[in-house]
Every structure is written in structure tokens, then in C-alpha cells.
Amino acid sequence: MSSSANPIRVLCAGLGNMGRSHALAYHHNPGFEIASLVNRSKIALPEALAGYGILPSFSEALAELKPELCSINTYSDSHADYAVMAMEAGAHVFVEKPLATTVADAERVVACARANGRKLVIGYILRHHPSWMRLIAEARKLGGPYVFRMNLNQQSSGPTWATHKSLMQTTPPIVDCGVHYVDVMCQITDAKPVEVRGMGLRLSDEVAPGMYNYGHLQVIFDDKSVGWYEAGWGPMISETAFFVKDVISPNGSVSIVMDQNAKSDDIDVHTKTAVIRVHSAATGPDGGFLKSDEDLTMEGEPGHQELCDREQAFVLRAIRENINLDRHMDDAVQSLRICLAADESVRTGMPVKL
């Protein structure tokens, strides 16, 4: 189909931070037409979205409007049911990460996409980021086995802490954000994860009982690669070394070097890279390094909204050009499986074999 085909009618559910950004992406892309927005409550919207109706019920809006695409940006515990409902009604689906809150539910959603011949795109926004694509390519060039060192801690207060507390009703930080960075690890090494360990701590009485707002996971792959990911949310979290994105191999390392003035509660910081530093381990007869480090400056990087625009442009192409999403879907289940195993390990105190 050509790009002049009729716009794809999209029902956009959930109007939190990501939901609003995706709705703006549909609004500004002529390949889409917003059929309606869905949110349990009426909320203030950016001017560009103010003209669209907000319906309270996803199932009723789906039945009434019969959209071609459903964009699901609600809380994680509704993702699987909404996605299956949409695909069984004949719609393609974009769903924010994590795909589901259990591996069984994630597999159920993927099976439904295959059974109904529907496109299923999961919101792995870093897959559309030129700098992260470059980081993965540079790391793969080094060759494994790898050490992955990654974290994203957020010193949150006010409305951001309120959002974090809402998310933690169902999902710990190491799962919510962890799926992105574990996905990066899995794209760099094609090895299978074999064991996961996790630890966590509830650092505030404001966090839901039985939930923890600081967590750390370790994953071991069958090519001997190892990785860790750390995530903490809340007013008590330190700003020191809150952002580490580092890949080490026998042949050297690739690292994202952050702007030293960056703050952890700035959403653009979570995707911006500033500089990718490539280090070669090769040494000469005198034991000194043969090459100096190479700094790849990532100027003109897309900000958060532009990344959402790119992600939804990919959704449009996936539908119109019938792109095969098998690996995309399998990878989403894999990264979720690792993060949920880490959560299980936090709760049981035992390593989890995959």
C-alpha cells in the first residue's frame, strides 16, 4: 500500500505521560486519524488534543468505534486483556512496555497476534533511537562474552513521585524500566539467558505494601555474558551515578557518557546519550594502548516526543508494509521473562533458573 492510503483509525487508551506523547504522535502523523481517546477520568490535555473526545470505557469504545489500531498506554495490569480484546475485535495493537505483568499473559498476547494475523508492536522506544542503535552496533563489533552494567535511578518528588507510586501498585522499577535495558543486553548478545538473581528494598512507607522502590538484578547468559541492572524511584534516591550504560568485552568497552549537569527527573535524560565512548583494549609491545578512545558525539538527538513520533511511524510502516514482527514479539517476551524472574528472586531470596 502507498503512503497515500486512507489514514489508520486509532483508539488511544491511557493518557498518562506516554499515552499523551503517543496521542500527539498520531495527531501530527497524517497516516493516522484518532477515533477517540480513552481515560477513566477527564483530564487536562495539550491544546493539540483538546478537540478529541475522552471515553471512559475501553471495551465500549472498541465495540462502538471499531478502530483499525488500538494504542494501549494504561497501567501494566490491563495491557494483556486490552491487547487481546483489541486483536480479537480485528484491530492491530501498539502496547506500552511491559507487555504484561506475567510471562503467561505476555505469551497469550503474542499467540493472539499470530492467531488473528494482527500486528503487535511493544513500546521499546530505545529501538527507535539512533544513538542506542549505534551503541548496540559498536558493542556487537567488539564481540563477546560481555559484561553489561546498566542503571536508571530517579530522584523523584511531587507529581513524578505520585506517578511512580501509582506504577508501583502493580510493577516494581526493575520490571517497568528494566525491560528496556535487558532488551538492549539481549540485542547485543544473541545468547540465551540461563539464570537471574535479584534483590530489592522498600525505602518508604508511601510505597504499596509488599512492593519495593529499589531493585537490582543480575542475569547470566549461556555464552558466559553477565549483566546487572539497577533501578530506584523516590525522594530518597541519590543523584550520584544515577545513569550508567556500559558494555565491556575482552576487546574493549562501549559506554554512554552523560552530561555532568543532567538531573535524573528530566525525562529526556532517560534517552539522550550525549557521547558514546568506544575504548579498545589492544596494547603494544610496551603494554601501552595502541588506540586512544573514540568519542562519538550524538548531536541533534531526538527528544522524548520525537522518539514517540518515530515509534508510531514504525507502527504505521509495520501495518502498511506487513513487516514481520516475530523477533520483535519474542524479544519482548524474553526481556519481560528476565525482569519478572528478577522480581521472583527478590521475593523468594533465591536465584531463578530460566
C-alpha positions in Angstrom: 0.0 0.0 0.0 1.2 3.5 -0.7 1.6 6.2 1.9 -1.4 7.9 0.3 -3.7 5.1 1.7 -6.5 6.1 4.0 -5.3 7.1 7.4 -5.5 4.3 10.1 -8.1 5.0 12.7 -6.6 4.6 16.1 -8.2 4.3 19.6 -5.7 5.7 22.1 -6.2 4.4 25.7 -4.5 5.8 28.7 -3.4 9.5 28.9 -0.5 9.5 31.3 2.9 10.7 30.2 3.5 8.1 27.5 -0.2 8.0 26.4 -0.3 11.7 25.8 3.0 11.6 23.8 1.8 8.8 21.6 -1.6 10.6 21.1 0.4 13.7 19.9 2.4 11.4 17.5 -0.9 10.1 16.0 -2.4 13.6 15.8 0.6 15.0 13.9 1.1 12.0 11.6 -1.2 12.2 8.5 -1.1 8.4 8.3 -3.3 8.2 11.4 -6.7 9.5 12.5 -7.6 9.5 16.2 -11.1 7.9 16.5 -11.2 8.7 20.2 -9.2 8.9 23.4 -9.9 6.6 26.4 -9.2 7.5 30.0 -11.1 6.6 33.2 -11.2 10.3 34.2 -11.4 13.6 32.3 -8.0 15.3 32.4 -6.4 18.4 31.0 -4.9 17.8 27.6 -2.3 19.6 25.4 -4.0 22.1 23.1 -3.4 19.8 20.0 -5.5 17.0 21.7 -8.2 19.2 23.2 -10.6 18.6 20.3 -10.9 14.8 20.8 -13.5 13.2 23.0 -12.4 11.2 26.0 -14.4 8.0 26.6 -14.3 6.2 30.0 -14.6 2.6 28.9 -12.1 0.8 26.6 -14.3 -2.1 25.8 -17.3 0.1 24.9 -15.2 2.4 22.8 -13.7 -0.6 21.0 -17.1 -2.1 20.2 -18.6 1.2 19.1 -15.8 2.7 17.1 -14.2 -0.4 15.5 -10.8 1.1 15.2 -8.0 -0.4 13.0 -5.4 0.2 15.6 -5.6 0.3 19.4 -2.8 2.1 21.3 -2.7 0.8 24.9 -0.9 3.1 27.3 -2.8 2.2 30.5 -1.3 0.7 33.7 0.6 -2.6 33.2 -2.0 -4.9 34.7 -4.6 -4.1 31.9 -2.2 -4.4 29.0 -2.7 -8.1 28.2 -6.5 -8.1 28.5 -6.9 -4.9 26.4 -4.5 -6.1 23.7 -6.3 -9.5 23.3 -9.7 -7.8 23.3 -8.5 -5.4 20.6 -6.9 -8.1 18.3 -9.9 -10.4 18.7 -12.0 -7.4 17.5 -9.8 -7.1 14.4 -7.5 -4.3 15.4 -3.8 -4.1 15.3 -2.1 -3.2 18.6 0.6 -0.9 20.0 1.1 -1.6 23.7 3.4 0.2 26.0 6.0 -1.8 27.8 5.9 -4.0 29.8 3.7 -6.2 27.5 2.1 -7.8 30.6 2.6 -8.4 34.3 3.2 -12.2 33.9 5.1 -14.3 31.3 1.9 -16.4 30.7 -0.1 -13.2 29.8 2.7 -11.9 27.5 2.7 -15.3 25.7 -1.1 -15.2 25.4 -0.9 -11.7 23.8 1.7 -12.9 21.2 -0.2 -16.1 20.5 -3.4 -13.9 19.9 -1.5 -11.7 17.5 -0.3 -14.7 15.5 -3.7 -16.4 15.6 -5.5 -13.3 14.3 -2.9 -12.1 11.8 -2.6 -8.8 13.7 0.4 -6.6 14.1 1.6 -6.2 17.7 4.3 -3.6 18.5 5.5 -3.2 22.0 6.8 0.2 23.2 10.5 -0.4 23.3 11.3 3.2 22.5 15.1 2.8 22.6 14.9 0.5 19.4 14.0 3.7 17.5 16.8 5.8 18.9 19.8 6.3 16.6 22.3 6.5 19.4 21.1 3.3 21.1 21.2 1.6 17.8 24.8 2.8 17.4 25.7 1.6 20.9 24.4 -1.9 20.1 26.2 -2.0 16.8 29.5 -0.9 18.4 29.2 -3.4 21.2 28.4 -6.2 18.7 31.6 -5.3 16.8 33.7 -5.9 19.9 32.5 -9.5 20.2 31.6 -11.2 23.5 31.3 -12.5 26.1 30.1 -9.3 27.6 29.7 -7.5 30.9 26.6 -5.3 30.9 26.5 -2.5 33.6 23.3 -0.5 33.4 21.1 1.5 35.7 18.4 4.3 35.7 17.7 5.7 39.1 15.2 8.6 39.5 15.2 11.0 42.4 11.5 11.8 42.1 9.3 14.2 44.1 5.9 15.9 43.6 3.9 14.7 40.6 6.7 12.4 39.4 6.8 10.5 42.7 3.0 10.3 42.7 3.2 8.7 39.2 5.9 6.3 40.5 3.7 5.3 43.5 0.8 4.6 41.1 3.0 2.4 38.8 4.3 0.5 41.9 0.7 -0.6 42.7 1.5 -3.4 40.1 5.0 -3.1 38.8 8.4 -2.7 40.5 11.0 -0.3 39.0 13.3 -3.1 37.9 10.5 -4.5 35.7 9.0 -1.3 34.5 12.2 0.3 33.2 14.3 -2.9 33.3 12.7 -4.4 30.2 14.3 -1.6 28.0 17.8 -2.2 29.2 17.6 -6.0 29.4 16.3 -5.8 25.8 19.5 -3.9 24.9 21.6 -6.7 26.5 19.7 -9.3 24.6 20.2 -7.5 21.3 23.9 -7.2 21.9 24.4 -10.9 22.8 22.2 -13.4 20.9 22.9 -15.8 23.8 20.2 -17.3 25.9 19.7 -16.1 29.5 20.1 -19.0 31.9 19.9 -17.6 35.4 18.6 -14.4 37.1 19.1 -13.1 40.6 17.5 -10.1 42.2 17.4 -8.1 45.4 15.2 -5.2 46.4 14.2 -2.9 49.3 11.1 -0.9 50.2 12.6 2.5 51.2 9.3 4.4 52.0 6.1 3.8 53.9 4.4 5.5 50.9 5.2 2.6 48.6 2.5 -0.1 48.4 2.9 -2.9 51.0 4.7 -5.9 49.5 6.3 -3.7 46.8 9.9 -2.2 46.8 11.1 1.0 45.2 14.8 0.0 44.9 15.9 -3.1 43.0 18.9 -4.7 41.4 19.0 -7.7 39.0 21.8 -9.9 37.7 21.5 -12.1 34.6 23.8 -14.8 33.3 23.8 -15.9 29.7 24.8 -19.2 28.1 27.8 -17.6 26.4 29.1 -16.6 29.9 28.0 -13.0 29.4 26.8 -11.3 32.7 24.8 -8.2 33.3 23.3 -6.1 36.0 20.6 -3.5 36.1 19.6 -1.2 39.0 16.5 1.0 39.3 15.3 3.1 42.2 12.5 5.6 42.4 11.7 8.2 45.1 12.7 11.3 47.0 15.5 9.4 48.9 17.3 8.2 45.7 20.8 9.6 45.2 21.7 11.6 42.1 25.3 10.1 42.2 26.0 7.8 39.2 22.2 7.5 38.5 22.8 6.8 34.9 25.3 4.0 33.9 25.2 2.4 30.5 28.3 0.4 29.9 29.3 -2.7 27.9 32.6 -4.4 28.4 34.1 -7.3 26.4 37.6 -8.8 26.2 38.3 -6.4 23.3 37.3 -3.2 24.9 34.2 -1.3 26.0 31.4 1.0 24.8 29.9 3.5 27.2 27.4 6.3 27.2 29.0 9.3 28.8 26.3 11.5 30.4 26.2 15.3 30.5 27.6 16.0 34.0 24.8 18.6 34.7 21.9 16.1 33.9 19.2 15.5 36.5 17.5 12.1 37.0 14.0 13.5 36.9 14.4 15.0 33.4 12.5 12.6 31.1 14.8 13.5 28.1 17.8 12.3 30.1 16.5 8.8 30.1 17.0 8.5 26.3 19.7 11.1 25.5 23.2 9.9 25.2 25.5 13.0 24.7 28.6 10.9 23.8 29.3 7.3 23.1 32.9 6.4 24.1 34.5 3.4 22.3 37.6 2.0 24.0 39.9 -0.6 22.5 41.8 -3.0 24.9 44.5 -3.6 22.3 48.1 -2.9 23.7 51.5 -2.8 22.0 54.9 -4.4 23.0 55.4 -1.8 25.7 52.0 -2.6 27.3 50.5 0.8 26.3 47.3 1.3 24.4 47.5 1.2 20.7 44.5 3.4 20.1 43.1 6.4 22.1 39.4 6.3 23.0 37.0 7.4 20.3 34.2 9.8 21.3 31.2 9.6 19.0 29.2 12.8 19.5 25.5 12.3 19.2 24.4 15.7 18.2 20.9 16.5 17.0 19.4 13.6 19.0 15.7 13.1 19.1 14.0 14.2 22.3 11.2 12.3 24.0 8.4 13.4 21.8 10.3 12.9 18.6 11.1 9.4 19.7 7.4 8.7 20.2 6.8 10.1 16.7 9.4 7.7 15.3 8.0 4.8 17.2 4.4 5.4 15.9 5.8 5.9 12.3 7.3 2.4 12.7 3.8 1.1 13.8 2.3 2.7 10.6 5.0 1.0 8.4 4.6 -2.3 10.2 0.9 -2.3 9.3 1.2 -0.9 5.7 4.3 -2.8 4.6 3.4 -6.0 6.5 6.7 -6.1 8.4 7.5 -9.4 10.1 7.4 -8.8 13.9 8.2 -12.3 15.1 11.6 -11.4 16.5 10.2 -8.1 18.0 7.5 -10.0 19.8 9.7 -12.8 21.0 12.3 -10.3 22.3 9.6 -8.5 24.3 8.6 -11.7 26.0 12.2 -12.6 26.7 13.2 -9.3 28.3 10.0 -9.4 30.4 10.7 -13.1 31.4 14.2 -12.0 32.7 12.8 -9.0 34.7 9.9 -11.0 36.2 12.4 -13.7 37.2 14.4 -11.0 39.0 11.2 -9.9 40.8 10.6 -13.5 41.8 14.2 -13.7 43.1 13.7 -10.5 45.1 10.6 -12.0 46.8 12.0 -15.6 47.4 15.6 -14.8 48.0 16.6 -17.5 45.6 18.2 -17.4 42.1 15.8 -18.3 39.2 16.9 -20.8 36.5 15.3 -20.0 33.1 
